[in-house]
């Protein structure tokens, strides 16, 4: 199965040199070594999109430092592409910015959240469990790095994950798409490096310090579980 990774953002060069690009992280997250998924990469932020939605069997939309409210030309073209992909029933998985722009493309509303920055390890409660998520725990822990959130969900979507400070933490669009506000593709090491690079700059020093305090040696997230969900979602596999 050919998965198109739609690149909407990039880490700082120093971070990318050590941890790779966002498409690298997505491919690492989803590749299980069995050859069932192969990946094509599209630099959407440089206006590169698949010529047709049928060029790939499914799509992942990455995270980004940009805000969907900017509505730059490439973002608007991406929104149009996502609507066409949904109509063509090409499965889509959105991460952070990808979660937000898919919601916006389908009629939802995204704004800067009154709760402020969400950084570091966050726990999300699962309130719906589509077939490809079963079996699933009551909650999952993933890395977060955002201040924008989906404020109104589109028609046809339902919330699958939530938190007090992030009510719309996950959305499912039937069997066509799903998305998460958090970053399953971020390793704890990358999240730590990202916080260190941005504390006192992009994010307030005190919030960065607080988030870093949770990222101690041996910290783990539920990223491997989410990776299994995404693979089942794309491949149509039954639950384990």
N, CA, C and O of each residue as an XYZ file, in Angstrom:
960
protein
N       0.851     -1.193      0.000
C       0.000      0.000      0.000
C       0.881      1.236      0.000
O       1.820      1.341      0.790
N       0.577      2.160     -0.881
C       1.389      3.362     -1.034
C       0.745      4.512     -0.238
O      -0.393      4.904     -0.496
N       1.504      5.039      0.731
C       1.025      6.122      1.582
C       1.768      7.403      1.227
O       2.997      7.444      1.270
N       1.025      8.442      0.879
C       1.629      9.736      0.607
C       1.744     10.545      1.887
O       0.745     10.794      2.561
N       2.956     10.954      2.224
C       3.178     11.787      3.404
C       3.221     13.235      2.943
O       4.124     13.636      2.209
N       2.244     14.013      3.375
C       2.105     15.406      2.966
C       2.826     16.282      3.983
O       2.335     16.510      5.089
N       3.998     16.767      3.590
C       4.886     17.514      4.499
C       4.449     18.978      4.571
O       4.533     19.711      3.585
N       3.985     19.391      5.746
C       3.500     20.758      5.924
C       4.400     21.596      6.826
O       4.123     22.772      7.063
N       5.466     20.999      7.325
C       6.386     21.738      8.185
C       7.711     21.011      8.288
O       7.841     19.856      7.882
N       8.698     21.713      8.841
C      10.036     21.145      8.987
C      10.648     21.553     10.319
O      10.459     22.684     10.765
N      11.380     20.646     10.960
C      12.121     21.035     12.153
C      13.244     21.999     11.772
O      13.619     22.100     10.604
N      13.770     22.700     12.763
C      14.953     23.517     12.521
C      16.067     22.628     11.969
O      16.144     21.456     12.337
N      16.930     23.153     11.097
C      17.976     22.323     10.483
C      18.809     21.540     11.495
O      19.148     20.383     11.248
N      19.144     22.156     12.629
C      19.955     21.449     13.621
C      19.219     20.242     14.186
O      19.838     19.211     14.451
N      17.900     20.356     14.375
C      17.114     19.230     14.869
C      16.927     18.178     13.779
O      17.012     16.979     14.045
N      16.671     18.636     12.544
C      16.489     17.699     11.440
C      17.748     16.873     11.188
O      17.669     15.699     10.826
N      18.898     17.493     11.381
C      20.160     16.779     11.153
C      20.306     15.599     12.105
O      20.900     14.580     11.755
N      19.762     15.741     13.309
C      19.900     14.667     14.301
C      18.710     13.714     14.311
O      18.879     12.510     14.504
N      17.495     14.255     14.100
C      16.291     13.439     14.287
C      15.533     13.154     12.990
O      14.600     12.351     12.981
N      15.927     13.807     11.902
C      15.246     13.598     10.637
C      14.105     14.569     10.422
O      13.785     15.377     11.294
N      13.497     14.482      9.251
C      12.372     15.340      8.893
C      11.090     14.756      9.489
O      11.093     13.649     10.026
N       9.996     15.512      9.388
C       8.717     14.989      9.842
C       8.277     13.780      9.016
O       7.774     12.816      9.594
N       8.443     13.787      7.687
C       8.152     12.556      6.949
C       9.018     11.372      7.395
O       8.541     10.237      7.434
N      10.285     11.630      7.731
C      11.136     10.553      8.262
C      10.511      9.957      9.520
O      10.450      8.738      9.683
N      10.047     10.843     10.407
C       9.472     10.385     11.676
C       8.197      9.585     11.450
O       7.971      8.569     12.108
N       7.360     10.047     10.514
C       6.126      9.327     10.210
C       6.435      7.949      9.637
O       5.836      6.953     10.043
N       7.363      7.896      8.699
C       7.725      6.608      8.094
C       8.286      5.657      9.141
O       7.976      4.466      9.125
N       9.105      6.169     10.044
C       9.659      5.332     11.109
C       8.555      4.820     12.021
O       8.569      3.659     12.429
N       7.599      5.686     12.340
C       6.483      5.297     13.205
C       5.673      4.159     12.585
O       5.298      3.213     13.277
N       5.403      4.249     11.285
C       4.448      3.328     10.657
C       5.081      2.115     10.005
O       4.393      1.128      9.746
N       6.380      2.165      9.733
C       7.025      1.037      9.061
C       7.258     -0.088     10.063
O       7.957      0.086     11.062
N       6.670     -1.226      9.783
C       6.817     -2.364     10.690
C       7.750     -3.423     10.127
O       7.875     -4.506     10.698
N       8.410     -3.121      9.007
C       9.370     -4.059      8.444
C       8.759     -5.190      7.652
O       9.463     -6.109      7.235
N       7.426     -5.135      7.433
C       6.795     -6.222      6.696
C       6.522     -5.866      5.242
O       5.998     -6.687      4.489
N       6.871     -4.655      4.844
C       6.734     -4.261      3.452
C       5.324     -3.960      2.999
O       5.100     -3.732      1.810
N       4.362     -3.951      3.911
C       2.978     -3.699      3.495
C       2.726     -2.224      3.182
O       1.839     -1.897      2.393
N       3.502     -1.341      3.796
C       3.372      0.080      3.521
C       4.643      0.601      2.866
O       5.752      0.311      3.314
N       4.467      1.377      1.796
C       5.579      2.120      1.221
C       5.172      3.580      1.184
O       3.985      3.906      1.197
N       6.171      4.463      1.137
C       5.886      5.876      1.351
C       6.380      6.739      0.199
O       7.473      6.540     -0.331
N       5.546      7.702     -0.172
C       5.922      8.766     -1.098
C       5.824     10.073     -0.336
O       4.938     10.236      0.503
N       6.720     11.006     -0.614
C       6.775     12.244      0.155
C       6.498     13.439     -0.759
O       7.014     13.527     -1.873
N       5.677     14.345     -0.259
C       5.293     15.535     -1.014
C       5.507     16.765     -0.145
O       4.935     16.875      0.940
N       6.334     17.689     -0.624
C       6.634     18.915      0.126
C       5.506     19.916     -0.107
O       5.638     20.835     -0.916
N       4.409     19.732      0.601
C       3.228     20.575      0.400
C       3.543     22.034      0.700
O       3.029     22.930      0.030
N       4.379     22.277      1.695
C       4.729     23.654      2.037
C       5.519     24.345      0.935
O       5.686     25.565      0.961
N       6.007     23.572     -0.034
C       6.634     24.136     -1.232
C       5.719     23.975     -2.447
O       6.164     24.039     -3.593
N       4.438     23.767     -2.172
C       3.390     23.666     -3.199
C       3.480     22.380     -4.011
O       3.031     22.345     -5.157
N       4.040     21.348     -3.453
C       4.083     20.052     -4.132
C       2.974     19.161     -3.589
O       2.964     18.826     -2.405
N       2.053     18.782     -4.447
C       0.964     17.879     -4.100
C       0.895     16.765     -5.141
O       1.370     16.946     -6.262
N       0.316     15.620     -4.794
C       0.095     14.593     -5.818
C      -0.730     15.161     -6.966
O      -1.625     15.977     -6.745
N      -0.436     14.736     -8.178
C      -1.184     15.227     -9.339
C      -2.645     14.825     -9.252
O      -3.529     15.579     -9.659
N      -2.898     13.636     -8.723
C      -4.260     13.121     -8.552
C      -4.365     12.464     -7.184
O      -3.371     11.964     -6.657
N      -5.560     12.461     -6.605
C      -5.721     11.820     -5.300
C      -5.461     10.321     -5.396
O      -5.116      9.687     -4.399
N      -5.625      9.747     -6.593
C      -5.398      8.312     -6.777
C      -3.918      7.952     -6.883
O      -3.587      6.773     -7.013
N      -3.022      8.935     -6.831
C      -1.589      8.638     -6.914
C      -1.120      7.800     -5.738
O      -0.132      7.075     -5.849
N      -1.819      7.890     -4.612
C      -1.485      7.083     -3.435
C      -2.762      6.435     -2.906
O      -3.873      6.881     -3.192
N      -2.573      5.376     -2.132
C      -3.722      4.662     -1.571
C      -4.250      5.333     -0.313
O      -5.401      5.117      0.066
N      -3.426      6.142      0.336
C      -3.818      6.859      1.538
C      -2.819      7.959      1.816
O      -1.772      8.040      1.175
N      -3.154      8.816      2.789
C      -2.318      9.988      3.049
C      -2.162     10.256      4.546
O      -3.071     10.017      5.341
N      -0.964     10.767      4.904
C      -0.700     11.292      6.239
C      -0.357     12.761      6.092
O       0.465     13.125      5.251
N      -0.979     13.611      6.902
C      -0.669     15.043      6.904
C       0.127     15.339      8.163
O      -0.344     15.084      9.272
N       1.330     15.876      8.001
C       2.242     16.065      9.131
C       1.897     17.298      9.960
O       1.001     18.075      9.632
N       2.650     17.438     11.048
C       2.592     18.646     11.855
C       3.371     19.780     11.207
O       4.071     19.584     10.213
N       3.237     20.978     11.790
C       3.863     22.165     11.223
C       3.920     23.268     12.265
O       3.100     23.308     13.183
N       4.892     24.166     12.121
C       4.938     25.343     12.990
C       3.963     26.414     12.519
O       3.717     27.382     13.238
N       3.406     26.255     11.323
C       2.469     27.235     10.790
C       1.084     27.049     11.397
O       0.782     26.001     11.968
N       0.250     28.070     11.268
C      -1.119     28.027     11.761
C      -2.075     27.945     10.586
O      -1.913     28.666      9.602
N      -3.074     27.070     10.677
C      -4.001     26.912      9.567
C      -4.793     28.201      9.319
O      -5.292     28.418      8.215
N      -4.907     29.049     10.336
C      -5.643     30.308     10.177
C      -4.935     31.287      9.245
O      -5.536     32.268      8.805
N      -3.662     31.028      8.940
C      -2.938     31.900      8.016
C      -3.509     31.813      6.597
O      -3.445     32.779      5.837
N      -4.054     30.674      6.255
C      -4.682     30.459      4.948
C      -3.786     30.891      3.786
O      -4.225     31.583      2.868
N      -2.536     30.472      3.846
C      -1.634     30.748      2.729
C      -2.103     29.961      1.499
O      -2.878     29.015      1.636
N      -1.646     30.337      0.307
C      -2.103     29.619     -0.889
C      -1.870     28.114     -0.826
O      -2.733     27.339     -1.237
N      -0.711     27.687     -0.316
C      -0.470     26.243     -0.269
C      -1.412     25.547      0.716
O      -1.803     24.401      0.497
N      -1.773     26.232      1.791
C      -2.715     25.637      2.733
C      -4.097     25.479      2.110
O      -4.751     24.452      2.295
N      -4.537     26.487      1.377
C      -5.849     26.412      0.734
C      -5.866     25.324     -0.337
O      -6.877     24.644     -0.513
N      -4.753     25.156     -1.051
C      -4.689     24.075     -2.039
C      -4.696     22.712     -1.342
O      -5.288     21.754     -1.840
N      -4.032     22.636     -0.186
C      -4.058     21.391      0.575
C      -5.480     21.080      1.050
O      -5.920     19.933      0.976
N      -6.192     22.090      1.533
C      -7.573     21.869      1.958
C      -8.410     21.301      0.813
O      -9.175     20.355      1.005
N      -8.260     21.882     -0.373
C      -9.002     21.390     -1.533
C      -8.622     19.947     -1.842
O      -9.487     19.120     -2.133
N      -7.332     19.647     -1.780
C      -6.872     18.283     -2.044
C      -7.478     17.312     -1.034
O      -7.909     16.222     -1.409
N      -7.515     17.695      0.232
C      -8.055     16.809      1.264
C      -9.544     16.559      1.052
O     -10.023     15.447      1.270
N     -10.271     17.577      0.631
C     -11.693     17.367      0.344
C     -11.874     16.378     -0.808
O     -12.759     15.523     -0.768
N     -11.034     16.502     -1.831
C     -11.115     15.568     -2.958
C     -10.717     14.149     -2.520
O     -11.322     13.168     -2.953
N      -9.711     14.053     -1.674
C      -9.289     12.739     -1.184
C     -10.385     12.090     -0.341
O     -10.624     10.887     -0.440
N     -11.040     12.888      0.480
C     -12.144     12.348      1.285
C     -13.276     11.871      0.371
O     -13.842     10.801      0.595
N     -13.607     12.657     -0.652
C     -14.670     12.271     -1.575
C     -14.320     10.987     -2.326
O     -15.195     10.186     -2.658
N     -13.017     10.808     -2.588
C     -12.547      9.612     -3.295
C     -12.320      8.438     -2.345
O     -11.911      7.358     -2.770
N     -12.589      8.659     -1.049
C     -12.441      7.628     -0.021
C     -11.010      7.100      0.064
O     -10.776      5.907      0.252
N     -10.064      8.026     -0.081
C      -8.678      7.696      0.203
C      -8.448      7.939      1.691
O      -8.631      9.069      2.144
N      -8.057      6.938      2.470
C      -7.924      7.123      3.920
C      -6.863      8.165      4.257
O      -5.827      8.250      3.598
N      -7.137      8.951      5.287
C      -6.265     10.051      5.698
C      -6.030      9.974      7.202
O      -6.955      9.713      7.972
N      -4.793     10.201      7.609
C      -4.450     10.344      9.022
C      -3.764     11.687      9.207
O      -2.761     11.959      8.547
N      -4.283     12.533     10.091
C      -3.732     13.862     10.328
C      -3.097     13.980     11.696
O      -3.617     13.453     12.680
N      -1.964     14.675     11.758
C      -1.213     14.863     13.004
C      -1.084     16.354     13.295
O      -0.546     17.091     12.468
N      -1.560     16.812     14.440
C      -1.414     18.190     14.919
C      -1.923     19.189     13.870
O      -3.136     19.345     13.726
N      -1.043     19.860     13.145
C      -1.474     20.720     12.047
C      -2.362     19.938     11.078
O      -3.361     20.460     10.583
N      -1.993     18.687     10.813
C      -2.791     17.848      9.932
C      -4.186     17.602     10.478
O      -5.161     17.600      9.726
N      -4.283     17.394     11.783
C      -5.574     17.259     12.478
C      -6.408     18.518     12.281
O      -7.606     18.449     12.005
N      -5.761     19.658     12.426
C      -6.471     20.932     12.350
C      -6.901     21.264     10.923
O      -8.041     21.670     10.701
N      -6.008     21.097      9.962
C      -6.355     21.515      8.601
C      -7.364     20.563      7.961
O      -8.148     20.980      7.109
N      -7.353     19.296      8.362
C      -8.382     18.390      7.868
C      -9.745     18.812      8.417
O     -10.733     18.824      7.682
N      -9.801     19.159      9.705
C     -11.059     19.628     10.288
C     -11.541     20.893      9.591
O     -12.723     21.016      9.270
N     -10.627     21.834      9.354
C     -10.996     23.085      8.682
C     -11.468     22.824      7.248
O     -12.447     23.415      6.792
N     -10.769     21.943      6.551
C     -11.144     21.632      5.170
C     -12.549     21.071      5.085
O     -13.245     21.279      4.092
N     -12.972     20.354      6.131
C     -14.275     19.710      6.117
C     -15.356     20.548      6.785
O     -16.475     20.077      6.988
N     -15.019     21.808      7.132
C     -16.031     22.707      7.660
C     -15.921     23.023      9.131
O     -16.782     23.718      9.669
N     -14.888     22.536      9.806
C     -14.687     22.833     11.225
C     -14.032     24.189     11.425
O     -13.701     24.886     10.466
N     -13.853     24.546     12.682
C     -13.259     25.834     13.041
C     -12.030     25.593     13.905
O     -12.079     24.835     14.874
N     -10.917     26.249     13.544
C      -9.661     26.154     14.291
C      -9.278     27.551     14.754
O      -9.315     28.507     13.979
N      -8.905     27.660     16.041
C      -8.486     28.947     16.590
C      -7.379     28.731     17.620
O      -7.131     27.612     18.068
N      -6.728     29.820     17.976
C      -5.773     29.778     19.080
C      -6.556     29.486     20.347
O      -7.555     30.150     20.625
N      -6.121     28.513     21.112
C      -6.894     28.048     22.258
C      -6.716     28.950     23.471
O      -5.616     29.422     23.756
N      -7.804     29.176     24.169
C      -7.725     29.946     25.406
C      -6.927     29.241     26.482
O      -6.436     29.878     27.414
N      -6.793     27.923     26.360
C      -6.011     27.157     27.335
C      -4.520     27.401     27.196
O      -3.749     27.021     28.077
N      -4.100     28.028     26.104
C      -2.681     28.310     25.891
C      -1.922     27.105     25.371
O      -2.509     26.139     24.885
N      -0.612     27.183     25.482
C       0.265     26.135     24.972
C       0.012     24.803     25.664
O      -0.206     24.750     26.875
N       0.044     23.732     24.885
C       0.039     22.366     25.397
C       1.365     21.740     24.980
O       1.641     21.567     23.793
N       2.180     21.403     25.977
C       3.561     20.992     25.723
C       3.910     19.746     26.519
O       3.388     19.520     27.611
N       4.797     18.945     25.956
C       5.298     17.782     26.670
C       4.294     16.652     26.704
O       3.431     16.545     25.833
N       4.411     15.809     27.716
C       3.559     14.634     27.819
C       2.147     15.015     28.252
O       1.959     15.719     29.244
N       1.159     14.542     27.495
C      -0.231     14.816     27.815
C      -1.032     13.507     27.745
O      -0.765     12.632     26.921
N      -2.019     13.409     28.636
C      -2.885     12.227     28.658
C      -4.222     12.566     28.002
O      -4.825     13.602     28.282
N      -4.668     11.673     27.125
C      -5.911     11.857     26.394
C      -6.837     10.676     26.670
O      -6.425      9.519     26.595
N      -8.075     10.979     26.984
C      -9.056      9.947     27.286
C      -9.789      9.542     26.000
O     -10.224     10.395     25.227
N      -9.913      8.255     25.792
C     -10.579      7.734     24.602
C     -12.069      7.601     24.886
O     -12.477      6.905     25.816
N     -12.872      8.276     24.075
C     -14.314      8.280     24.302
C     -15.072      7.522     23.220
O     -16.251      7.214     23.398
N     -14.425      7.218     22.115
C     -14.966      6.374     21.059
C     -13.858      5.448     20.598
O     -12.686      5.825     20.593
N     -14.223      4.254     20.215
C     -13.228      3.279     19.765
C     -13.677      2.646     18.453
O     -14.363      1.623     18.464
N     -13.300      3.240     17.326
C     -13.576      2.573     16.047
C     -12.938      1.189     16.029
O     -12.038      0.902     16.819
N     -13.402      0.346     15.134
C     -12.941     -1.047     15.113
C     -11.430     -1.170     15.067
O     -10.853     -2.045     15.712
N     -10.779     -0.283     14.296
C      -9.335     -0.406     14.131
C      -8.559      0.029     15.374
O      -7.337     -0.113     15.416
N      -9.254      0.559     16.393
C      -8.590      0.931     17.649
C      -8.704     -0.147     18.714
O      -7.986     -0.099     19.712
N      -9.591     -1.121     18.523
C      -9.783     -2.133     19.557
C      -8.712     -3.206     19.467
O      -8.313     -3.584     18.365
N      -8.233     -3.709     20.611
C      -8.531     -3.248     21.959
C      -7.775     -1.956     22.278
O      -6.685     -1.725     21.756
N      -8.351     -1.130     23.125
C      -7.726      0.150     23.454
C      -7.901      0.423     24.945
O      -8.904      0.023     25.535
N      -6.937      1.096     25.553
C      -7.068      1.455     26.964
C      -8.043      2.616     27.130
O      -8.584      3.128     26.150
N      -8.259      3.021     28.358
C      -9.131      4.166     28.623
C      -8.484      5.479     28.217
O      -9.173      6.452     27.909
N      -7.139      5.503     28.217
C      -6.437      6.738     27.868
C      -5.072      6.413     27.288
O      -4.557      5.306     27.444
N      -4.498      7.402     26.614
C      -3.159      7.263     26.049
C      -2.343      8.497     26.396
O      -2.896      9.570     26.637
N      -1.023      8.338     26.420
C      -0.098      9.438     26.680
C       0.765      9.649     25.439
O       1.389      8.718     24.931
N       0.787     10.897     24.961
C       1.579     11.244     23.788
C       2.225     12.605     23.993
O       1.825     13.368     24.873
N       3.222     12.900     23.177
C       3.852     14.219     23.199
C       2.959     15.243     22.510
O       2.280     14.941     21.529
N       2.974     16.463     23.045
C       2.189     17.556     22.467
C       3.072     18.781     22.291
O       4.031     18.997     23.032
N       2.716     19.583     21.278
C       3.420     20.854     21.055
C       2.521     21.721     20.172
O       2.646     21.714     18.948
N       1.610     22.470     20.814
C       0.678     23.288     20.022
C       0.017     24.327     20.914
O      -0.027     24.194     22.138
N      -0.502     25.376     20.255
C      -1.350     26.347     20.945
C      -2.664     26.584     20.206
O      -3.567     27.214     20.756
N      -2.791     26.101     18.984
C      -4.056     26.163     18.243
C      -4.802     24.857     18.473
O      -4.201     23.814     18.728
N      -6.131     24.937     18.377
C      -6.947     23.746     18.557
C      -8.189     23.813     17.681
O      -8.617     24.893     17.273
N      -8.765     22.644     17.394
C     -10.069     22.584     16.740
C     -11.114     23.008     17.752
O     -11.240     22.404     18.818
N     -11.861     24.046     17.419
C     -12.874     24.582     18.333
C     -14.277     24.087     17.998
O     -15.108     23.927     18.892
N     -14.543     23.847     16.731
C     -15.832     23.311     16.296
C     -15.553     22.191     15.313
O     -14.797     22.370     14.358
N     -16.163     21.033     15.545
C     -15.878     19.889     14.685
C     -16.767     19.915     13.449
O     -17.875     20.449     13.492
N     -16.287     19.340     12.342
C     -17.092     19.341     11.104
C     -18.265     18.375     11.216
O     -18.256     17.457     12.036
N     -19.268     18.596     10.385
C     -20.355     17.621     10.262
C     -19.772     16.290      9.804
O     -18.905     16.244      8.932
N     -20.255     15.227     10.398
C     -19.799     13.900     10.006
C     -18.588     13.403     10.783
O     -18.192     12.246     10.643
N     -18.001     14.266     11.599
C     -16.863     13.852     12.435
C     -17.353     13.611     13.858
O     -18.361     14.174     14.284
N     -16.630     12.771     14.583
C     -16.944     12.581     15.989
C     -15.651     12.541     16.790
O     -14.610     12.087     16.313
N     -15.748     13.029     18.016
C     -14.581     13.066     18.886
C     -14.276     11.659     19.382
O     -15.162     10.954     19.865
N     -13.013     11.260     19.256
C     -12.592      9.948     19.754
C     -11.628     10.061     20.924
O     -11.445      9.100     21.671
N     -11.007     11.230     21.091
C     -10.073     11.440     22.204
C     -10.237     12.859     22.708
O     -10.488     13.780     21.930
N     -10.093     13.033     24.019
C     -10.301     14.345     24.606
C      -9.458     14.516     25.858
O      -8.983     13.544     26.445
N      -9.279     15.774     26.258
C      -8.597     16.126     27.502
C      -9.195     17.439     27.976
O      -9.782     18.174     27.182
N      -9.054     17.739     29.249
C      -9.627     18.973     29.782
C      -9.085     20.180     29.032
O      -9.841     21.082     28.674
N      -7.776     20.198     28.795
C      -7.156     21.339     28.116
C      -7.155     21.204     26.604
O      -6.665     22.088     25.902
N      -7.699     20.107     26.097
C      -7.780     19.889     24.635
C      -9.006     19.037     24.345
O      -8.888     17.832     24.119
N     -10.183     19.656     24.349
C     -11.421     18.875     24.203
C     -11.509     18.064     22.917
O     -12.048     16.958     22.911
N     -10.974     18.619     21.820
C     -11.024     17.898     20.536
C      -9.623     17.374     20.237
O      -8.920     17.903     19.375
N      -9.234     16.343     20.951
C      -7.883     15.796     20.826
C      -7.768     14.746     19.741
O      -6.665     14.427     19.297
N      -8.889     14.208     19.312
C      -8.886     13.223     18.244
C     -10.231     13.198     17.560
O     -11.266     13.326     18.214
N     -10.229     13.033     16.251
C     -11.459     12.987     15.468
C     -11.446     11.783     14.540
O     -10.399     11.381     14.033
N     -12.624     11.217     14.328
C     -12.796     10.178     13.321
C     -13.892     10.615     12.371
O     -14.910     11.164     12.791
N     -13.679     10.368     11.085
C     -14.635     10.696     10.031
C     -15.134      9.374      9.440
O     -14.827      9.042      8.296
N     -15.890      8.641     10.214
C     -16.281      7.305      9.796
C     -15.041      6.460      9.568
O     -14.122      6.447     10.388
N     -15.026      5.754      8.444
C     -13.850      4.953      8.087
C     -12.954      5.675      7.088
O     -12.008      5.090      6.560
N     -13.253      6.961      6.826
C     -12.506      7.690      5.804
C     -11.235      8.334      6.333
O     -10.234      8.395      5.618
N     -11.253      8.817      7.576
C     -10.106      9.563      8.092
C     -10.151      9.588      9.610
O     -11.208      9.443     10.223
N      -8.980      9.774     10.200
C      -8.940     10.123     11.612
C      -7.702     10.953     11.862
O      -6.768     10.970     11.061
N      -7.714     11.650     13.002
C      -6.628     12.595     13.265
C      -6.441     12.767     14.758
O      -7.360     12.549     15.547
N      -5.235     13.162     15.133
C      -4.887     13.404     16.531
C      -4.191     14.750     16.655
O      -3.391     15.127     15.799
N      -4.503     15.474     17.733
C      -3.829     16.736     17.982
C      -2.390     16.516     18.449
O      -1.520     17.347     18.188
N      -2.140     15.419     19.127
C      -0.805     15.129     19.652
C       0.106     14.556     18.570
O      -0.302     14.385     17.422
N       1.351     14.264     18.960
C       2.389     13.838     18.027
C       2.881     12.420     18.337
O       3.859     12.270     19.069
N       2.239     11.387     17.810
C       2.760     10.041     18.031
C       4.109      9.800     17.356
O       4.858      8.906     17.750
N       4.414     10.609     16.330
C       5.684     10.426     15.604
C       6.876     11.026     16.332
O       8.019     10.729     15.984
N       6.634     11.875     17.350
C       7.734     12.496     18.100
C       8.268     11.520     19.142
O       7.508     11.023     19.974
N       9.543     11.247     19.104
C      10.172     10.513     20.198
C      10.313     11.440     21.396
O      10.258     12.662     21.258
N      10.494     10.851     22.569
C      10.715     11.665     23.769
C      11.982     12.492     23.614
O      12.041     13.633     24.073
N      12.992     11.924     22.972
C      14.253     12.650     22.780
C      14.047     13.871     21.889
O      14.588     14.942     22.160
N      13.261     13.704     20.823
C      13.005     14.851     19.946
C      12.159     15.895     20.657
O      12.429     17.091     20.542
N      11.146     15.464     21.383
C      10.310     16.420     22.118
C      11.171     17.232     23.093
O      10.998     18.444     23.224
N      12.087     16.562     23.765
C      12.977     17.257     24.708
C      13.826     18.287     23.967
O      13.948     19.430     24.407
N      14.411     17.879     22.846
C      15.248     18.796     22.069
C      14.437     19.958     21.525
O      14.918     21.090     21.486
N      13.200     19.683     21.101
C      12.328     20.736     20.568
C      11.982     21.747     21.662
O      11.988     22.953     21.419
N      11.685     21.262     22.844
C      11.380     22.157     23.962
C      12.600     22.990     24.345
O      12.487     24.191     24.587
N      13.746     22.359     24.398
C      14.972     23.083     24.756
C      15.271     24.171     23.730
O      15.729     25.256     24.088
N      15.012     23.884     22.456
C      15.302     24.855     21.399
C      14.321     26.021     21.397
O      14.656     27.109     20.930
N      13.109     25.805     21.915
C      12.065     26.820     21.805
C      11.705     27.515     23.110
O      11.027     28.543     23.091
N      12.146     26.976     24.243
C      11.833     27.603     25.526
C      12.480     28.980     25.604
O      13.669     29.144     25.334
N      11.670     29.962     25.979
C      12.155     31.335     26.047
C      12.137     32.038     24.707
O      12.490     33.213     24.615
N      11.728     31.326     23.665
C      11.635     31.903     22.316
C      10.198     31.775     21.835
O       9.385     32.679     22.029
N       9.892     30.639     21.204
C       8.525     30.412     20.743
C       7.572     30.202     21.913
O       6.439     30.682     21.889
N       8.032     29.483     22.940
C       7.170     29.185     24.084
C       7.761     29.831     25.342
O       8.977     29.989     25.447
N       6.889     30.206     26.303
C       7.372     30.819     27.540
C       8.319     29.893     28.303
O       8.134     28.677     28.335
N       9.321     30.489     28.904
C      10.343     29.713     29.603
C       9.746     28.824     30.682
O      10.125     27.659     30.799
N       8.812     29.357     31.478
C       8.262     28.569     32.585
C       7.475     27.364     32.084
O       7.535     26.292     32.686
N       6.736     27.529     30.985
C       5.992     26.404     30.430
C       6.928     25.359     29.833
O       6.701     24.157     29.973
N       7.981     25.826     29.164
C       8.963     24.894     28.623
C       9.651     24.110     29.719
O       9.874     22.907     29.588
N       9.987     24.793     30.797
C      10.661     24.123     31.919
C       9.744     23.084     32.554
O      10.184     21.985     32.893
N       8.472     23.432     32.713
C       7.511     22.498     33.300
C       7.350     21.253     32.428
O       7.325     20.135     32.941
N       7.240     21.445     31.114
C       7.094     20.308     30.207
C       8.340     19.430     30.215
O       8.239     18.203     30.173
N       9.505     20.050     30.267
C      10.752     19.287     30.278
C      10.897     18.433     31.526
O      11.534     17.381     31.489
N      10.311     18.876     32.626
C      10.462     18.151     33.891
C       9.828     16.763     33.831
O      10.216     15.876     34.591
N       8.858     16.566     32.936
C       8.206     15.254     32.812
C       8.973     14.300     31.907
O       8.729     13.094     31.927
N       9.894     14.831     31.118
C      10.599     14.008     30.133
C      11.888     13.462     30.720
O      12.980     13.781     30.250
N      11.755     12.642     31.745
C      12.909     12.074     32.415
C      13.386     10.825     31.678
O      12.703     10.305     30.796
N      14.558     10.363     32.055
C      15.111      9.160     31.434
C      14.145      7.994     31.609
O      13.595      7.784     32.690
N      13.950      7.244     30.538
C      13.058      6.098     30.590
C      11.603      6.422     30.320
O      10.760      5.526     30.332
N      11.294      7.686     30.078
C       9.911      8.068     29.776
C       9.442      7.393     28.489
O      10.172      7.353     27.499
N       8.228      6.868     28.511
C       7.662      6.228     27.337
C       6.301      6.829     27.026
O       5.631      7.376     27.903
N       5.904      6.720     25.769
C       4.575      7.161     25.345
C       3.839      5.971     24.735
O       4.381      4.871     24.627
N       2.600      6.218     24.341
C       1.803      5.173     23.700
C       1.901      5.230     22.177
O       1.012      4.750     21.474
N       2.980      5.815     21.675
C       3.169      5.904     20.231
C       3.132      4.533     19.541
O       2.527      4.426     18.473
N       3.746      3.483     20.096
C       3.679      2.181     19.407
C       2.245      1.680     19.239
O       1.911      1.082     18.217
N       1.402      1.923     20.238
C      -0.002      1.526     20.136
C      -0.699      2.319     19.034
O      -1.426      1.748     18.221
N      -0.481      3.629     19.007
C      -1.101      4.462     17.970
C      -0.620      4.029     16.586
O      -1.404      4.008     15.638
N       0.663      3.684     16.465
C       1.180      3.215     15.179
C       0.425      1.979     14.706
O       0.116      1.854     13.521
N       0.125      1.062     15.631
C      -0.649     -0.129     15.253
C      -2.044      0.258     14.787
O      -2.561     -0.316     13.829
N      -2.658      1.231     15.459
C      -3.982      1.703     15.022
C      -3.930      2.254     13.600
O      -4.777      1.935     12.766
N      -2.919      3.087     13.337
C      -2.839      3.736     12.025
C      -2.621      2.691     10.933
O      -3.222      2.770      9.862
N      -1.769      1.726     11.207
C      -1.536      0.664     10.225
C      -2.819     -0.125      9.959
O      -3.144     -0.415      8.807
N      -3.553     -0.473     11.030
C      -4.811     -1.203     10.845
C      -5.808     -0.353     10.050
O      -6.527     -0.863      9.191
N      -5.838      0.943     10.351
C      -6.739      1.852      9.655
C      -6.439      1.866      8.153
O      -7.353      1.761      7.335
N      -5.165      1.994      7.795
C      -4.799      2.022      6.384
C      -4.988      0.663      5.702
O      -5.476      0.589      4.574
N      -4.607     -0.383      6.381
C      -4.590     -1.696      5.747
C      -5.905     -2.456      5.864
O      -6.086     -3.499      5.236
N      -6.823     -1.929      6.673
C      -8.093     -2.606      6.846
C      -7.971     -3.916      7.596
O      -8.760     -4.839      7.392
N      -6.968     -3.992      8.472
C      -6.754     -5.224      9.229
C      -7.710     -5.299     10.413
O      -8.091     -4.262     10.957
N      -8.102     -6.486     10.820
C      -8.941     -6.625     12.019
C      -8.118     -6.339     13.259
O      -6.892     -6.431     13.212
N      -8.761     -5.993     14.375
C      -8.032     -5.769     15.620
C      -7.249     -6.992     16.032
O      -7.600     -8.120     15.686
N      -6.172     -6.754     16.785
C      -5.356     -7.887     17.256
C      -6.101     -8.680     18.310
O      -5.576     -9.668     18.824
